[in-house]
Amino acid sequence: MAKDIDWGSLGFQYTAADYRVVSKYKDGKWSDLELTTDSTVHISECAGVLQYAQTVFEGLKAYRTADGKIVTFRPDLNAQRLKDSAERLAIPAVPEEMFLEALDMLVKANEEYVPPYGSGATLYVRPYIYGSGPVIGVAPAPEYEFRMICMPVGPYFKGGAKPIVIKVSDYDRAAPHGTGNIKAGLNYAMSLFAGEQAHAEGFSENMYLDAATRTYVEETGGANFLFITKDGKVVTPKSNSILPSITRRSLMIVAKDILGLETEERPVPFEEVPEFAECGLCGTAAVISPVGKINDHGKEICFPSGMEEMGPTIKKLYDTLTGIQMGTVEGPEGWIREIK
Ligand SMILES: *Cc1c(COP(=O)(O)O)cnc(C)c1O
């Protein structure tokens, strides 16, 4: 039975669920997955993660559907992306089957924390791998831990999705040929200062431009851009330093194959942004956050969709994808994986 939690008032915050799944990498292999109630990790004071930020992570959700099942959305893509991220930071990869097995174990063990259908709340799952063994000379750590934790999180939009205002950042998020395309803690550590500054100035997020020329749109600190042209085309920026969002990739398929819209993934010059009709930020947490305004060093770009509600095309995309996730809309084959 579900825990006695006021699901609607939950925020996006860490709370310890009863169980987490752990595996340790030593002498070239991963140990068997284990469930534990211990929410504390015990590692060397010289661990690779502490000295040289050797850590990668993922983020996905488990949902309770209208007919009472517990499902996850395209977790095979999270498994693949974690593998890609790990390889780039010389971290041993966790095989896809092991990732999915850990996910099943974790969600099943914490079933009481999966919020009920209709509450708007979900179970957020955070898998990560980090260097736990000691290193002082610059090198990959000798030992690693793979951990998967979860926590119930509230509805992202309480009382409707209000468009946000973001600013064009003077900082860079990711270098060409750097680590922008992987989900690594280091990409977030270096965005915190810029993020805090933007918040202090009253903006919700930073829009980062390409580091080499500062003329193309990249993404925010943790979400990809989607733009809608005035004639209804769905456009998303293409760049090797953007993190390949699973939400964004799925929305592009929904747009083309389910809603019959034209889609384009291509470099988007910042100069073109004032011509778009709608703008949104895509990621697992919010699915799509509508953007109403972009502040470019005091000059405002105001989208015609305004500051009151989501634009019509972004709303359609949002409703269709959340419908697929909650089991009220039929999605493409293989997108929904039931936890049994
Ligand atoms: C996780 C993340 C996203 C969103 O990816 P999803 O797979 O849709 O959750 C976008 N940008 C960055 C930088 C991210 O780390």
The ligand as a Tripos MOL2 file, in Angstrom:
@<TRIPOS>MOLECULE
LIG
   15    15     1     0     0
SMALL
NO_CHARGES

@<TRIPOS>ATOM
      1 C1         19.6140   15.4190  -17.8840 C.3       1 LIG1
      2 C2         19.8390   16.6120  -18.7450 C.ar      1 LIG1
      3 C3         18.8910   17.0310  -19.7030 C.ar      1 LIG1
      4 C4         17.5480   16.3680  -19.8530 C.3       1 LIG1
      5 O1         17.6290   15.0410  -20.2750 O.3       1 LIG1
      6 P1         16.4030   14.0430  -20.0790 P.3       1 LIG1
      7 O2         16.9350   12.7330  -20.5580 O.co2     1 LIG1
      8 O3         15.2970   14.5290  -20.9340 O.co2     1 LIG1
      9 O4         16.0530   14.0660  -18.6350 O.co2     1 LIG1
     10 C5         19.2020   18.1150  -20.5020 C.ar      1 LIG1
     11 N1         20.3710   18.7940  -20.3730 N.ar      1 LIG1
     12 C6         21.3010   18.4210  -19.4690 C.ar      1 LIG1
     13 C7         22.5590   19.1990  -19.3830 C.3       1 LIG1
     14 C8         21.0680   17.3230  -18.6320 C.ar      1 LIG1
     15 O5         21.9950   16.9760  -17.7380 O.3       1 LIG1
@<TRIPOS>BOND
     1     1     2 1
     2     2     3 ar
     3     2    14 ar
     4     3     4 1
     5     3    10 ar
     6     4     5 1
     7     5     6 1
     8     6     7 2
     9     6     8 1
    10     6     9 1
    11    10    11 ar
    12    11    12 ar
    13    12    13 1
    14    12    14 ar
    15    14    15 1
@<TRIPOS>SUBSTRUCTURE
     1 LIG1         1 GROUP 0 **** ****
